[in-house]
Amino acid sequence: MGLFDKFFKPKKTAAKTPAEPRTRASAPAPKTAKELATEKGEPYVAIISMDIDPANLHQGSFELDWNDKFITNLTRAGYQMKSDEEENVIVDRWFQNVCRHVVLETWEQEEAMNPQRFTKSVNLGGGFTEVS
C-alpha cells in the first residue's frame, strides 16, 4: 500500500440505513383578495357567482362576499336601518341601490341621445322655423 493509497483509498463505511424520505414543507396557500384587504384594513366586496333562471331570463341572483370593514362603511353611510339588522340585509340594500343607479344612468343616456325629446320645430312660414 503506497502513500497515495492511504489517502485516496475509499474508506469502509458502516452499512447505510435507508434514509427517511424527505417531506416538503407545503407552502402556505396564497391569500385571497378578501384576506389581503382585511389585513390592510380596507373594505372588500366581490361577486362570487351569478345565477340566471333559464326559464325566465329576467330572473337571476348574485352571491356576494364582503368583509367587516365594508359593513362598517355601509353602516356609516346610512345603509343600516335597524340596530339588529343582519349584514346580508345591509349589503342587499346597498346592492339594490347600485343596480338602481346603473339603470337610471342607462336610461338618462338613452334619453339624451333621443333628438325628439329635446327638439320641437314649428314651421313659421316664409322660410322661418321655430326650434324649441
MDAnalysis code that builds the backbone (N, CA, C; Angstrom):
import MDAnalysis as mda
import numpy as np

u = mda.Universe.empty(396, n_residues=132, atom_resindex=np.repeat(np.arange(132), 3), trajectory=True)
u.add_TopologyAttr("name", ["N", "CA", "C"] * 132)
u.add_TopologyAttr("resid", np.arange(1, 133))
u.add_TopologyAttr("resname", ["MET", "GLY", "LEU", "PHE", "ASP", "LYS", "PHE", "PHE", "LYS", "PRO", "LYS", "LYS", "THR", "ALA", "ALA", "LYS", "THR", "PRO", "ALA", "GLU", "PRO", "ARG", "THR", "ARG", "ALA", "SER", "ALA", "PRO", "ALA", "PRO", "LYS", "THR", "ALA", "LYS", "GLU", "LEU", "ALA", "THR", "GLU", "LYS", "GLY", "GLU", "PRO", "TYR", "VAL", "ALA", "ILE", "ILE", "SER", "MET", "ASP", "ILE", "ASP", "PRO", "ALA", "ASN", "LEU", "HIS", "GLN", "GLY", "SER", "PHE", "GLU", "LEU", "ASP", "TRP", "ASN", "ASP", "LYS", "PHE", "ILE", "THR", "ASN", "LEU", "THR", "ARG", "ALA", "GLY", "TYR", "GLN", "MET", "LYS", "SER", "ASP", "GLU", "GLU", "GLU", "ASN", "VAL", "ILE", "VAL", "ASP", "ARG", "TRP", "PHE", "GLN", "ASN", "VAL", "CYS", "ARG", "HIS", "VAL", "VAL", "LEU", "GLU", "THR", "TRP", "GLU", "GLN", "GLU", "GLU", "ALA", "MET", "ASN", "PRO", "GLN", "ARG", "PHE", "THR", "LYS", "SER", "VAL", "ASN", "LEU", "GLY", "GLY", "GLY", "PHE", "THR", "GLU", "VAL", "SER"])
u.atoms.positions = np.array([
    [0.857, -1.162, 0.000],
    [0.000, 0.000, 0.000],
    [0.903, 1.224, 0.000],
    [0.690, 2.062, -0.979],
    [1.517, 3.239, -1.108],
    [0.958, 4.394, -0.290],
    [1.716, 5.428, -0.293],
    [1.331, 6.622, 0.453],
    [0.028, 7.207, -0.095],
    [-0.089, 7.202, -1.433],
    [-1.297, 7.769, -2.040],
    [-2.513, 6.893, -1.786],
    [-2.311, 5.591, -1.747],
    [-3.434, 4.692, -1.481],
    [-4.027, 4.951, -0.108],
    [-3.156, 5.311, 0.820],
    [-3.630, 5.552, 2.177],
    [-4.590, 6.743, 2.217],
    [-4.285, 7.744, 1.428],
    [-5.122, 8.955, 1.449],
    [-6.309, 8.889, 0.495],
    [-6.161, 8.228, -0.623],
    [-7.211, 8.244, -1.641],
    [-8.021, 6.968, -1.704],
    [-7.705, 6.009, -0.897],
    [-8.436, 4.757, -0.901],
    [-9.786, 5.000, -0.249],
    [-10.850, 4.512, -0.878],
    [-12.149, 4.735, -0.258],
    [-12.208, 4.057, 1.099],
    [-12.767, 4.767, 2.024],
    [-12.896, 4.244, 3.375],
    [-14.088, 3.324, 3.448],
    [-13.964, 2.345, 4.304],
    [-15.094, 1.454, 4.531],
    [-16.059, 2.165, 5.469],
    [-17.305, 2.120, 5.123],
    [-18.301, 2.762, 5.959],
    [-19.274, 1.732, 6.465],
    [-19.915, 2.063, 7.527],
    [-20.917, 1.162, 8.087],
    [-22.068, 1.063, 7.096],
    [-22.786, -0.032, 7.183],
    [-23.923, -0.232, 6.280],
    [-24.900, 0.917, 6.438],
    [-25.287, 1.434, 5.330],
    [-26.204, 2.578, 5.369],
    [-27.613, 2.098, 5.636],
    [-28.292, 2.804, 6.478],
    [-29.703, 2.527, 6.711],
    [-30.487, 3.398, 5.752],
    [-31.592, 2.893, 5.270],
    [-32.352, 3.729, 4.336],
    [-32.806, 5.009, 5.029],
    [-32.535, 6.106, 4.356],
    [-32.921, 7.399, 4.916],
    [-34.429, 7.566, 4.827],
    [-34.959, 8.298, 5.794],
    [-36.395, 8.582, 5.765],
    [-36.661, 9.556, 4.625],
    [-37.714, 9.314, 3.905],
    [-37.990, 10.228, 2.799],
    [-38.224, 11.637, 3.318],
    [-37.679, 12.563, 2.616],
    [-37.863, 13.968, 2.995],
    [-39.230, 14.434, 2.539],
    [-39.897, 15.092, 3.410],
    [-41.196, 15.643, 3.045],
    [-41.011, 17.133, 2.832],
    [-41.576, 17.580, 1.781],
    [-41.503, 19.012, 1.500],
    [-42.491, 19.733, 2.389],
    [-42.030, 20.800, 2.942],
    [-42.935, 21.630, 3.727],
    [-43.893, 22.286, 2.746],
    [-45.147, 22.021, 2.929],
    [-46.113, 22.590, 1.990],
    [-46.151, 24.100, 2.171],
    [-46.093, 24.767, 1.056],
    [-46.138, 26.224, 1.076],
    [-47.533, 26.660, 1.488],
    [-47.599, 27.715, 2.259],
    [-48.929, 28.180, 2.649],
    [-49.729, 28.605, 1.422],
    [-50.999, 28.361, 1.486],
    [-51.872, 28.731, 0.370],
    [-51.814, 30.245, 0.180],
    [-51.831, 30.698, -1.062],
    [-51.821, 32.149, -1.281],
    [-53.068, 32.785, -0.677],
    [-52.900, 33.983, -0.186],
    [-54.013, 34.678, 0.456],
    [-54.999, 35.168, -0.589],
    [-56.256, 35.146, -0.214],
    [-57.304, 35.620, -1.104],
    [-57.335, 37.148, -1.088],
    [-58.027, 37.698, -2.050],
    [-58.167, 39.161, -2.115],
    [-58.872, 39.680, -0.869],
    [-59.831, 38.915, -0.367],
    [-60.548, 39.311, 0.847],
    [-59.602, 39.334, 2.044],
    [-58.757, 38.318, 2.177],
    [-57.811, 38.272, 3.295],
    [-56.809, 39.416, 3.220],
    [-56.332, 39.707, 2.028],
    [-55.382, 40.808, 1.862],
    [-56.012, 42.147, 2.215],
    [-57.238, 42.368, 1.753],
    [-57.933, 43.629, 2.058],
    [-58.206, 43.743, 3.551],
    [-58.597, 42.649, 4.177],
    [-58.888, 42.665, 5.611],
    [-57.620, 42.979, 6.399],
    [-56.492, 42.381, 6.012],
    [-55.225, 42.661, 6.686],
    [-54.828, 44.126, 6.559],
    [-55.130, 44.736, 5.424],
    [-54.792, 46.143, 5.194],
    [-55.814, 47.088, 5.829],
    [-56.930, 46.531, 6.320],
    [-57.977, 47.372, 6.892],
    [-58.823, 48.045, 5.835],
    [-58.876, 47.469, 4.646],
    [-59.635, 48.048, 3.542],
    [-60.960, 47.311, 3.371],
    [-61.985, 48.012, 2.862],
    [-63.259, 47.330, 2.597],
    [-63.120, 46.389, 1.413],
    [-63.879, 45.308, 1.446],
    [-63.846, 44.324, 0.370],
    [-65.253, 43.848, 0.084],
    [-65.609, 43.822, -1.195],
    [-66.857, 43.214, -1.643],
    [-66.602, 42.673, -3.048],
    [-67.165, 41.485, -3.322],
    [-66.970, 40.867, -4.629],
    [-68.164, 40.003, -4.968],
    [-68.415, 39.860, -6.265],
    [-69.456, 38.952, -6.738],
    [-68.813, 37.580, -6.887],
    [-69.336, 36.611, -6.138],
    [-68.800, 35.251, -6.180],
    [-69.427, 34.478, -7.330],
    [-70.743, 34.609, -7.467],
    [-71.416, 33.895, -8.553],
    [-72.668, 34.641, -8.965],
    [-73.141, 34.291, -10.148],
    [-74.375, 34.867, -10.668],
    [-75.169, 33.729, -11.297],
    [-76.425, 33.632, -10.944],
    [-77.301, 32.596, -11.499],
    [-78.443, 33.253, -12.248],
    [-78.823, 32.648, -13.363],
    [-79.955, 33.132, -14.151],
    [-80.907, 31.969, -14.348],
    [-82.184, 32.242, -14.190],
    [-83.209, 31.215, -14.391],
    [-83.352, 30.982, -15.892],
    [-83.036, 29.771, -16.376],
    [-83.119, 29.529, -17.819],
    [-84.538, 29.641, -18.362],
    [-85.532, 29.406, -17.519],
    [-86.916, 29.503, -17.961],
    [-87.377, 30.959, -18.038],
    [-86.748, 31.837, -17.261],
    [-87.127, 33.241, -17.257],
    [-85.841, 34.063, -17.134],
    [-85.324, 34.532, -18.251],
    [-84.044, 35.222, -18.259],
    [-84.061, 36.557, -17.532],
    [-85.250, 37.031, -17.159],
    [-85.352, 38.279, -16.402],
    [-85.116, 38.046, -14.911],
    [-85.057, 36.800, -14.492],
    [-84.865, 36.467, -13.076],
    [-83.457, 35.935, -12.862],
    [-82.814, 36.380, -11.816],
    [-81.476, 35.906, -11.508],
    [-81.074, 36.311, -10.105],
    [-79.901, 35.896, -9.723],
    [-79.409, 36.241, -8.392],
    [-77.898, 36.362, -8.423],
    [-77.376, 37.089, -7.455],
    [-75.945, 37.272, -7.275],
    [-75.580, 36.775, -5.888],
    [-74.409, 36.178, -5.775],
    [-73.868, 35.816, -4.471],
    [-72.673, 36.720, -4.230],
    [-72.719, 37.472, -3.137],
    [-71.675, 38.433, -2.813],
    [-70.879, 37.971, -1.600],
    [-69.643, 38.431, -1.510],
    [-68.801, 38.187, -0.355],
    [-68.253, 39.534, 0.090],
    [-68.111, 39.734, 1.403],
    [-67.644, 41.014, 1.920],
    [-66.908, 40.796, 3.225],
    [-66.230, 41.853, 3.679],
    [-65.568, 41.793, 4.978],
    [-66.227, 42.791, 5.937],
    [-65.764, 42.764, 7.185],
    [-66.366, 43.612, 8.222],
    [-66.161, 45.101, 7.950],
    [-65.037, 45.464, 7.358],
    [-64.772, 46.878, 7.056],
    [-65.796, 47.416, 6.056],
    [-66.210, 46.581, 5.102],
    [-67.222, 47.001, 4.139],
    [-68.548, 47.272, 4.845],
    [-68.918, 46.396, 5.785],
    [-70.158, 46.589, 6.551],
    [-70.067, 47.864, 7.388],
    [-68.913, 48.111, 7.977],
    [-68.721, 49.329, 8.772],
    [-68.927, 50.564, 7.901],
    [-68.366, 50.545, 6.697],
    [-68.533, 51.690, 5.785],
    [-69.991, 51.876, 5.379],
    [-70.707, 50.773, 5.110],
    [-72.130, 50.877, 4.748],
    [-72.950, 51.430, 5.908],
    [-72.628, 51.002, 7.109],
    [-73.344, 51.487, 8.290],
    [-73.124, 52.986, 8.454],
    [-71.895, 53.415, 8.291],
    [-71.586, 54.857, 8.394],
    [-72.289, 55.665, 7.309],
    [-72.487, 55.040, 6.140],
    [-73.137, 55.736, 5.020],
    [-74.652, 55.728, 5.140],
    [-75.192, 55.062, 6.161],
    [-76.633, 55.094, 6.393],
    [-77.413, 53.924, 5.828],
    [-76.757, 52.851, 5.430],
    [-77.473, 51.702, 4.871],
    [-78.090, 50.809, 5.937],
    [-77.650, 50.946, 7.174],
    [-78.255, 50.157, 8.249],
    [-79.454, 50.930, 8.783],
    [-80.641, 50.301, 8.723],
    [-81.863, 50.967, 9.157],
    [-82.234, 50.626, 10.607],
    [-81.862, 49.431, 11.066],
    [-82.156, 48.998, 12.433],
    [-80.869, 48.490, 13.071],
    [-80.761, 48.627, 14.382],
    [-79.531, 48.230, 15.062],
    [-79.304, 46.716, 15.034],
    [-80.369, 45.934, 14.947],
    [-80.221, 44.475, 14.966],
    [-80.297, 43.857, 13.565],
    [-80.127, 44.678, 12.541],
    [-80.234, 44.202, 11.170],
    [-79.045, 43.307, 10.801],
    [-79.322, 42.241, 10.072],
    [-78.265, 41.335, 9.652],
    [-77.437, 41.964, 8.534],
    [-76.190, 41.506, 8.417],
    [-75.279, 42.054, 7.413],
    [-75.812, 41.884, 5.996],
    [-76.392, 40.708, 5.717],
    [-76.855, 40.458, 4.345],
    [-77.968, 41.417, 3.944],
    [-78.764, 41.888, 4.883],
    [-79.825, 42.856, 4.580],
    [-79.203, 44.206, 4.222],
    [-78.190, 44.586, 4.952],
    [-77.499, 45.858, 4.685],
    [-76.831, 45.816, 3.312],
    [-76.143, 44.714, 3.016],
    [-75.458, 44.579, 1.720],
    [-76.479, 44.519, 0.592],
    [-77.596, 43.840, 0.803],
    [-78.635, 43.764, -0.224],
    [-79.199, 45.149, -0.530],
    [-79.405, 45.948, 0.501],
    [-79.906, 47.311, 0.304],
    [-78.907, 48.124, -0.517],
    [-77.620, 47.986, -0.214],
    [-76.583, 48.692, -0.968],
    [-76.565, 48.213, -2.425],
    [-76.619, 46.887, -2.642],
    [-76.535, 46.339, -3.995],
    [-77.741, 46.777, -4.830],
    [-78.919, 46.811, -4.245],
    [-80.102, 47.292, -4.970],
    [-79.923, 48.749, -5.373],
    [-79.324, 49.535, -4.491],
    [-79.087, 50.945, -4.792],
    [-78.097, 51.097, -5.950],
    [-77.046, 50.273, -5.951],
    [-76.076, 50.301, -7.051],
    [-76.769, 49.940, -8.363],
    [-77.573, 48.881, -8.344],
    [-78.290, 48.459, -9.562],
    [-79.249, 49.544, -10.037],
    [-79.921, 50.188, -9.118],
    [-80.850, 51.274, -9.459],
    [-80.107, 52.407, -10.159],
    [-78.921, 52.743, -9.659],
    [-78.137, 53.820, -10.275],
    [-77.664, 53.434, -11.675],
    [-77.327, 52.172, -11.880],
    [-76.919, 51.719, -13.211],
    [-78.083, 51.863, -14.185],
    [-79.259, 51.448, -13.763],
    [-80.441, 51.544, -14.634],
    [-80.755, 53.006, -14.946],
    [-80.726, 53.858, -13.930],
    [-81.032, 55.273, -14.162],
    [-80.008, 55.931, -15.083],
    [-78.753, 55.593, -14.906],
    [-77.726, 56.163, -15.777],
    [-77.927, 55.713, -17.221],
    [-78.255, 54.449, -17.412],
    [-78.509, 53.940, -18.761],
    [-79.710, 54.645, -19.376],
    [-80.760, 54.809, -18.612],
    [-81.963, 55.481, -19.104],
    [-81.649, 56.932, -19.479],
    [-80.896, 57.626, -18.633],
    [-80.549, 59.022, -18.918],
    [-79.720, 59.136, -20.200],
    [-78.814, 58.194, -20.412],
    [-78.004, 58.233, -21.628],
    [-78.861, 58.009, -22.864],
    [-79.805, 57.083, -22.776],
    [-80.695, 56.833, -23.912],
    [-81.571, 58.044, -24.194],
    [-82.062, 58.664, -23.153],
    [-82.900, 59.846, -23.328],
    [-82.104, 61.012, -23.907],
    [-80.854, 61.129, -23.514],
    [-80.020, 62.217, -24.017],
    [-79.746, 62.062, -25.508],
    [-79.774, 60.833, -25.992],
    [-79.490, 60.593, -27.400],
    [-80.759, 60.642, -28.259],
    [-81.905, 60.827, -27.667],
    [-83.173, 60.881, -28.393],
    [-83.414, 62.323, -28.843],
    [-83.259, 62.622, -30.118],
    [-83.396, 64.012, -30.559],
    [-84.837, 64.520, -30.474],
    [-85.817, 63.664, -30.509],
    [-87.197, 64.115, -30.450],
    [-87.571, 64.584, -29.050],
    [-86.844, 64.203, -28.074],
    [-87.155, 64.591, -26.696],
    [-86.860, 66.071, -26.483],
    [-85.811, 66.580, -27.118],
    [-85.375, 67.930, -26.839],
    [-85.733, 68.946, -27.917],
    [-86.035, 68.488, -29.095],
    [-86.289, 69.461, -30.156],
    [-87.722, 69.362, -30.647],
    [-88.277, 70.520, -30.785],
    [-89.610, 70.643, -31.363],
    [-89.512, 71.789, -32.358],
    [-89.851, 71.490, -33.578],
    [-89.744, 72.543, -34.578],
    [-91.134, 72.855, -35.137],
    [-91.353, 74.154, -35.328],
    [-92.624, 74.631, -35.878],
    [-92.291, 75.508, -37.084],
    [-92.917, 75.210, -38.207],
    [-92.709, 75.989, -39.421],
    [-93.511, 77.283, -39.289],
    [-92.817, 78.414, -39.257],
    [-93.446, 79.714, -39.115],
    [-93.843, 80.319, -40.465],
    [-93.387, 79.689, -41.534],
    [-93.678, 80.212, -42.872],
    [-92.628, 81.215, -43.302],
    [-92.560, 81.450, -44.560],
    [-91.615, 82.430, -45.092],
    [-90.166, 81.984, -44.930],
    [-89.968, 80.666, -44.799],
    [-88.603, 80.158, -44.660],
    [-88.085, 80.169, -43.234],
    [-88.964, 80.498, -42.283],
    [-88.551, 80.523, -40.875],
    [-89.110, 79.310, -40.122],
    [-88.285, 78.795, -39.197],
    [-88.684, 77.670, -38.355],
    [-88.335, 77.996, -36.924],
    [-89.267, 77.708, -36.010],
    [-89.007, 77.901, -34.581],
    [-88.608, 76.531, -34.006],
    [-87.483, 76.490, -33.341],
    [-86.996, 75.251, -32.722],
    [-86.952, 75.471, -31.230],
    [-87.607, 74.582, -30.502],
    [-87.583, 74.709, -29.045],
    [-87.377, 73.355, -28.406],
])
